[in-house]
C-alpha cells in the first residue's frame, strides 16, 4: 500500500484513495481490497456484520496502524483491517475563508 | 498526499462538473486534469514551473500540472516591472514559464528560462511528489522589504484541505468568484479548497467593482473573497443600484486591516450575507484565524463594548493553529497586551528559498503586531516595522487610524512615523476626504486628542486625493514615508 494508491472492493462498489499508508492489508465487506483498475473477480456480497457501507468523500481511519483512506466511490461494504472496522473521521468544517 | 491527488479524485468521481468559468469559456474537472497533464508534458525536465499572467484556466491547471511533473508551481506578479520579473525569475531559475498572451513578450531571454507550452495529448509519469516536496513557490508581497520566495510543501497545503473540506461536498449551484490575482496565496488556497469540494470557480481577470457586481449576478456566484480596498467600492455599486446580490451567501475578506465602519456598512446593506474575516500570510499557507458569520452577528448586536469591538478583530485561531503574542524579550504576553504575533501549526511554513524564519519549536514570527482579548480574539495593529517609536513610547498606527477613520469627514487614512530630531519619530497622518467632506487638520487633531493620549495626536495631517495601495489592497507605507522624505 502506498499513499495516493486507489483500492477497490471486490464485494461492493467501494473505492478508496490511500491518504496515509501503513503496512497492513485493507479489506472491504470482509474481503481484501485490490488495486483499482485490476480485473479482480467479484467475491459476492459484503459479509454480514461488515455491510454498514461507505460514504462518498468521507475519511476512514484505522487507529492501531494509522492507515487513513478517503472514499472516492461509495458502496455497501465496511472497511476493515483484520476484521476490525475502520472509524469515520469527522471533518472540522470551517466557514469558507478564501 | 500531494496536490495532483486532490484533482485526480474529483476528476475521476465527476469529470463533467464545471471547474473553471472565465468569461465565455468553461472547463470541466475532466478537462482540467487533461490540461494539467498536457502542461506537465511541457514542463519536461525543468525543476520549476512558473506562471506569468492574469487569472486563467491555464494558471489553475499549471498548479496541478507542476505536481504531475513533481516540481513546484511559481506564479509571478505580472504587475511588476520587466526588471523585477527578470530578477524574480532569475532567483528561482532554471525553470519553464507559462506566460499568457499579454505577458509572453516580457519573459526574459536567457538560457535558464524556457517558455512552457502545452503538449496536446501529452502526459507524463513523473516522480510522485511526497509530502516534503515543495508544491508552491510564492513571492511575498514585499510591502516592507524586497519580495522573498516562500516555500510551501505538500505537507503545508494538503492536510488543511483534507481536514476542513468534505470531498465533493459543493452543491451543484455553488460558485466562487476569484478576483485576487494568481500570485496571491488566497488564490492558491482558494483553488485547492474549491477543487476538492468540486466547486465551480468563476475567474475575474482583473478587479473592477462594476464588473465584480455584474459577474456575481450573472454567474449566480454564491461565495467570494475580497481584499479591504475592494469591499467599499463594491458596496458603493450595490447601494447605488439597490439590486442587492441575491445569490451571494458567503463573503470573506482579508489581506489587510478592514475598518469596522466598512464591515458595519456591509452588514447593514446585505443583512443576509454571511461575512467571514480571515487573517493569514503567504508563509502560513493562508488563513490562520477566522471571524465567523456568527461572530459578526454577535458582535454587531452586543451592548458590551468588548464584544462589539470584535467586529474590528480577525477572529480566533483555527482549531489546528496556535497563536501567541510575545514581547520584545520573547516572553509570552497576557491577553490585552500588544506584541509580535507568533503562530504554529501544520500549515505554517515560514521557510524561504534562502533561509527559514520558523523556530525549531515550530513557532513562526509573523512580524505582525497585535493582541488577543480574553476570549482569544486576535486584534491586528499592523506590521511590527510600522510601529512608531516616539520619545521611547511605542505607538501603533492602527489605533490612531481607527480614530481618524471614525470622523465623518474622512474616507481613508494612514498614519506613519517620520524621523524627528527631538522625538526620534513623530506621528504624521494622511487623510482622504469622504464624499462631500472637507477634513480640517486642526479639527481632526482635536478629534484624536479627545479619545487618545496627546502623544498620539499627529504633528501634521496631510489631506490627499488617494492613498497608495498595491494591487491586492495593501497600504504602501514606504511610499508615504518616501513622499515626506522628498518634501522635507
Interface residues (C-beta under 8 A of the other chain):
Chain A: X3 X4 X17 X19 X20 X56 X57 X58 X59 X70 X71 X72 X73 X91 X92 X93 X94 X95 X96 X97 X98
Chain B: X1 X2 X5 X9 X12 X13 X128 X130 X162 X163 X164 X165 X166 X167 X168 X169 X176 X186 X189 X190 X193 X223 X225 X250 X252 X254 X274 X276 X278 X280 X286 X287 X290 X292 X293 X318 X319 X320
